[in-house]
Amino acid sequence: MHRRLIAPGALAASLLLAIPASAADYSPGAPGIGDPYYPAYGNGGYDVSHYDLRLQYQPETDKLEGTATLLARTTQDLSRFNLDFLLDVSEVRVNGTKASFTTSGEHELEITPKNPLPEGTAVTVVVRYSGVPSSKKAYGFTSWHRTPDGGVGANEPEAAWWWFPSNDHPLDKATYDVSVAVPDGSQAISNGTLQSVSSRAGWTRYSWRSNKPQATYLATLAVGKFDLTTGTSESGIPIVNAYSKDLGDNYGAARASIERTGEVADWLSEYFGPYPFNALGGYVPNTDTGYALETQTRPFYSPRQFASGTNVSVVVHELAHQWYGDHVSVTGWKDIWINEGFARYAQWLWSEHEGEGTAQEIADYVYASRASDDPFWTVKPGDPGPENQFHIAVYDRGALALQALRNEIGDEAFFAILKGWPKKYSYGNATVGDFVKYAEEVSGQPLASLFDTWLYQASKPGAPAARAASIAPRAQGELVRPKSWKKIAATNSVHER
């Protein structure tokens, strides 16, 4: 046995460290994570690492019952903390002990643990709840979509509040286990890999796992009666697709588009690097929404996306987000260009691939087809404001900025950036400023002026700037519409939330 001698001063210091902070030193976590676009979204004081959601859903009544277990760690001495949630809560436990709770604001669940939580403490939060998601609104809207045979949670920038309590902001990404019991004959679709399916007493339980960090708005749940297809991409990623049985005339076009998911993902990996997750797929519930959404590993598509026929371009868009938006997520919602400008540019690259118009031809068309007094040019993709977060300018003008960058630095540096960026910020978050800095590092060129012109000015870049970026300004009579434009434009409703 060895005895270690401790100097008196060191002993005193160690005793001081062992004394817990007084109650006065603890404070509530902020009711928002600090995003200027959405001050009440997310919460301060803790970071979630994992969500375990054990749910039961009845399609006939839209009633959802659940127990959510959150694994988190405090980031301050915490007397109280919030979760973002709308359904009715019956019990909350923190580290096994019952906690008091109340609601406030539009979507805040305030939890006060029996004992305050020191900074750096591992915390297990259990929330038991139930409710009818379609009956709940916040800020006058709902992100829960009732369908004839069930319901769907999918929206951006918020969807979680309607089906699970969370720290609802992309800055707090976590892994997920989602287990859902539904009546026999219905299916439950979520993100990631299907771990198991079991039946008992008229109910079937589907258990899904997302083993890579995932933002809360990218988590999804869909219950209904689906045709499921399974397969494997050429690169070895398992694929699960789901199509509502009552899509009617849109069924064939939806399936003909989404069944190409593996092919498209493998093609995108040539530009963006290896596919970052261990599952692929897509699902089309019978909703009356118009948008699509890049829910991680398994994008949500509305039937309307396929009303005019096959639409592989929208599949390209949502799968591009798996790298730009999901793998690397925004730090704040003002950084939305990192998601949407790149997903749109992927569609331009697909047009090149399909021989239906080069990215350069599409860029020339976008620039020339909108007059300088078109309100389109007043939206700044680099910081569009919450009211314009999904404005078409964030998509088209955002992709135009990328073509300007490509022309400025050349293909070698440009495509090195497209592939290197997801690797640099793998499973994390980044800002538009981070991208500008990275592009300058890779290209070895100063690019602040170029990005300012194409992303931050509330006006159409003039002819000299366009010529400098090799974007061809043309007279209206000289416009040549690329063959792919109709298909690309058909995906514009992806931004109409």
N, C-alpha and C positions, 0 to 999 in steps of 0.2 A: 504494500500500500504506500502510495506516495502522497505526501501532504504538500500543498502549494502554499507558499507564504504570500500574503497580500499586504501591501503597505497600507497604513492607516488611511491615507488620503484616497487611495483607490477604493478602499472599502466604503468610505463615506460616499464617494461618487456612485458606486454601484447601488448602495441603499437608496440614494436619491432617485436613480433611474427606476427602481422597483416601485416607487410610490406612484400610484395612479393619479392622473390629472383630477383636479377637483371638478365637481359638477359644473361649476361656472366656466370651466375651460371647454366644455362641450357645446356644440352649436348645431342647429338644423342644417341638413344639406340643402343646397339651393334648389328651388322648384323648377329650374331650367338649367340645361348644361352650358348655356352661354352662347347659343346661336343667335345672331342678330336678326335673321329672317324669321325665326320662330322661337321667341324668348321663353315660352313655356314648355318647349319640347325637350325631352331628356331631363335628367336630374343630376345634382351634384352630390358629392360626399362618398361615392362608392363606384366600383367598377364590377360589372357582371362578367363572369367567365363561362357560365353554362346555364341553360334553361332546360329543365325537365318538365314537360307538359303532359299530364295524364288526363285525357278528356273523354267525355261522352256527349254525343250530339244526336238529337232527334230531328230528322228532316221535316216531318210533318208539322211540328210546332216551332221549329227554329230554336229550340231550347238547347243551350250549351251548359254543361256542368264540368268543372275541372278542378284539379289541384296542380298548381304551379310551384315548382321548387327551383329557387334561384341560388346559385353559388356565386358569391361576390366577395370583394375585399374593400374595406373602408379606405378612403383617401384623406380622411380628416378625423378628428375627435368628434364623434357623431352622436347627437342627442336624439335626432329624428331624421327620417328620410322619406322621400316620395317615390312612388312608382306611377307610371302613366297607365290609366286603366278606366274602363267605363262600366263593366258589369258589376253585379251585386256581390259583395264580399261577406262571407259568414265567419271567417276566422283567419287570423294571421299569426304565425309563430316565427320568432327570430331565435336562431340557435336552440330550437326545441321548446322555448318558453313562449306562452301566449303574449302577444303584443297588442296594445290598443291601436285603433285606427279610425280615421274619419276621411271624408272627402272634401275637396275644395276646388275652386276654379272649374274649368270645363272638363278636365280629365285627370285630376290629381288624386291619388290615394296616399294619404299621409299616415305613416307608420311610426309609432313611438315604442321602441323596445323597452322591456322592463328595466334593463340596465343599459346605460350608455355604452357606446362602442368605441374603444380607442382606435386611433389611426393605425392602419395595417392589420386590422383584425379580419380573419376569415369569417364570413357570415353565411349562414344558410337561412333563407327566407322561404317559408311555406305559406301560400295563399290559397284558401279554398273559396270557390266562387261559383255562381250560376247566373243565368240570365238569357234574354232573347236578344242576340246581337243586333238584329234588324230594327229593334225598337229604340236603339240608342243613337243619339246624334251628339256631335261636338262641333261648335262653331257653325252650326246649321247644316252639317253634312254627315254622311255615313261612308265608311270604307268597307262595310260588310254588304255583299251583294246576294240578295235572296234569289234563288233559282227555283224552277218548278219542282226539282227533286232534291233541294238542299240549300247550301249556302257556300259563299266564298269570301275569304279574307285576303284582299290584294289591293294595294293602293300605294301611292307615293306622294308626299313624304311620310305618311302615317297610315298604318293598317293594324298594328298590333293591339291597340287599345280595345278593340272589339272582341278579341278572343284570348289574349293573355296579358298579364301585368308585366311591365318591362321598363327598362331605361331606354326610352325610345328616341335614339339618335345614332347616326352611323359611327360616331366616335366610340361608342361602347359596343363593340362586336363580341360575339360569344358563340360557343358551340351549342347544339340543340339535340334533344331527344323529344320527339313528338309522337305520342301514342294516343290513338283515337278509336273509341268504340262506336260503331254505327249499326243500325238494324241490318240483319242479313239481307243481301241483295243490293246494298249501297256500298260504295267504296270511299275511303278517305285518302286524299292525295296531299303530300307535303313535300318538303325539300329533302335532298340527299338520297340515301340508300334505304330500301325497304328491308328492315331487319327481320320482321316476322309478321305472319297473319294467323290469327287464332279465332275460333268461334266457340260460343257458349251461350246457351239459353236464348237464342234468337238474336244475338249480337255478335258482330265480327270486329275484332280489334286489329288495326293496322299500326305498326310501329316503325317510324322513320327516324333516321339519324343523319345529322349534318356535322361532320367531324372537323370542319375548318371554320375559322371565325366568320360570322355572318351578321350583317346589320339587321336590326329588328324589322325594318320595312321590307326586307328581302325574305323574311319568313312568311310562309303562306299555308293556308289550309283550304281545301276544297272537298266538300262532301256532295255526292250525287251518284247517279248511275252512269258509269263510264264503260267504254270499250278500252281496254288496256292493251298496249303493244310493248313488247320488250325486245331488246337486242343488244348489240355491242358495237361500238364504233371501231373503225379499222385500227385506231390507236389503242383499243382495249378498254374503253370507258363504257360501263353498263348504262343502257338507255331505258327509261320508262316513260312512255307517252300515254296520255289519257284524253279521250274524246267523249263528250257528253253524247248519250244515245239519242238525244232529241235535237241535234243540230240542224236537222232538215236538209235543205238544199246546200248548206254550207259544209256539210260533213266531208264530202269528197275532196274539196279544195283544201280544207283544213288539214286533212290527213296527208294529202299529196305534198303539202308544204312542210309540215312538222316532221314527217318521217325522214326528211333529209337532214335532221339535226346532227347526226354523227358526221356526215359528210361536211357540213358547214363548219362544225367545230374543229375538225381536223384541218380544214382549209385555213381557218382563222389562226390556228396555232403556227402556221408558217409566217405570219406577220407579227403575232403578239407573244410567241413563245408557248411552251407546253401548257395544255389545258390545266387550270389550277385546282380542279376539284375531282372527286372520285365518282361522280354521277352526272348524268345528262338526261335531258328530256324536255317535255313541254306539255301543257294541258289546256284544253278548250272547254270550259263549262258553258252552259247555256245562259249566259248573262246578257243583259241589254246594254252593257257598257261598250265604249268604243275603243278603249286603249289596250295596249299590251304592256307588260311589266316584266322586268328582268329578275323575277324571284329566283333566288340563287339555286343553280343546278337544274331548275325546272320552271322556265318562264311561263307566265300566264298570258294567254291570247284570248281576245274576245272573238265571238263568231263573226262580228262585223268586219274583222280584218280579212275575211275570206269571201265576202259577199260578191266580189267581182271576179273570183277565181283564185287560182293558186297565188301565193304571196311569199315566196322564199326570201324576198328582201327583208320582210319584217322579222323572219327567223334569224337572218344575218344580224340585224340590229340588236335583237335581244340577246343573242349569244355573244356578240362583241362586248356587251355589258358584263359578261362573266369575268372578263379581264378588267375592263374600264367601268368601274362602278361597284363591282362585287369583290373581286380580288383586291383591287385598290379602290377604296371608298373615299368619298369627299370628307374633308375635315369640317367644313361648314357647308350649308346648302347654297351659299353664293358660289361655290366651286362647281356647280352643276355642269359646266362646260366640259370638265374632265370626263363626265359620264356621256353626255348627249352629243357633243361635237365629234367624239371619237366613234361612237356607235353609228352616227350618220355617215362618217367618212368610211367606215367599213362597208356600208352599202355602196358607196362610190367605187371602192375597190372591187366589190362583187360585180358591179356593172362592167368594169374592165375585164374581169375574169370571164364573164359571160359574153364579151364582145358586143356589148350594147351601149358603149360610150365610156370613154376614159374619165378618170377623176378630173383631169384638166378640162375636158369638154364640159363636164357637169359644172365645175367651178365657173368657167366662162359664162355658162348659161345662167347660173344663179346670180352672178354679178350683173350681167347685162339685162336680165329680165325684170329687174326691179328699179324703178326710177329713183332718183336721189331724194325725192320728197315722200317716198313710201315709208310709212311708220315702221316697217320692218327694220330700217337702219337705225332707228332711235333706241332699239334694245341692245344693250351691251352684253354680249355672251359671257364676258369675264366676270360680270357682277350684274345680273339682269334685274335684281329685285324680286321679292317673293311673288309679286303679282305677275311677273313675266318669267317665272322659273322654267316653265315648259312652253314658252313661246317658240314658234317655228324658227325665229331668228337664232335661238340658242342652238338649234339643230343645223340649219342650213348655213347661217353666217358662221357658226362655230366650225363646221367642216370646211368652209371657205378659208378660214384662218389656217387650218392645217395644210391646205393646198398651197397657200402663200408661204408657209414655213418650208414645205417640201421643195418649192421652187427656189427658195432663198439658200438652203443649205445643201441641196442635192439629195438624190435617192439614197445613197449609201448611209449618210448620217441620219436622214429622216427615218429610214426603216430600222436602223440601229436604235433610235429613240423609241419607236413604237414597241419594239421587243424588250428593250432594256428597262423601260419605265415600270411595267408590272413586276419585274424582278426586283427592282430597287425598293419598291414600297410594298412588297409581297405581304398580303393579308393585313395591311395597315390602312392608313389614311394619308391624304396629301391635299395640297392646295394648288390653285392655278399658279401661284408664285413659285411653288416647288417645281412645277413642270417647266416654267420659263427658265429657272436656274439650271435644271437638268439638261434642257435642250441646249443651253449655252455651253455647258460643260462638255457634252458629247460632240457638238458641232465645232466648238472652239471659236464661235462668232458671237458678237453682241447682238441680242435679239429683242431687247426691251422695246425699242421703237417699233419694230414690226408687230409685236403682240399688242402694243398700245393702239396702233392703227386699226387692227382687225378685231380686237376683242373689247376695247375700252372706250372707243369714241362713239358718241351717239349720233353718228352721221355716216353716210356712205363714203368709203375711202375714194378719194378723187382719182382721176385718170392717171396722174403721175404715180401715185402709190400703187395703183393696179398694175401699171406697166412695170414698175420696179419689182413687183411680186409675180410678174409674168401671168397676170390675170388679164384677159383680153377685153377691154371695153369696146362694145360694139353698138352701132345704131340699131334701133328697134327692128328695122327691115332686114337686118342681117342675122337675126337670131336663128340659131339652129338648135332645136330641142333634141337632146340625146334620146335614143330609143328607150333607154331604161327609165326615163323621167316619170312616165306614167306610173310605173311600178313603185318607184321611190316615193312619189307624191301620195300614192295610195296608202302609205304607212304613216302619213302625217298625223293621223288620229292617235298614234301612239302617245302623243304629248297632250291629248285633250283629256285631262283628269278633272 
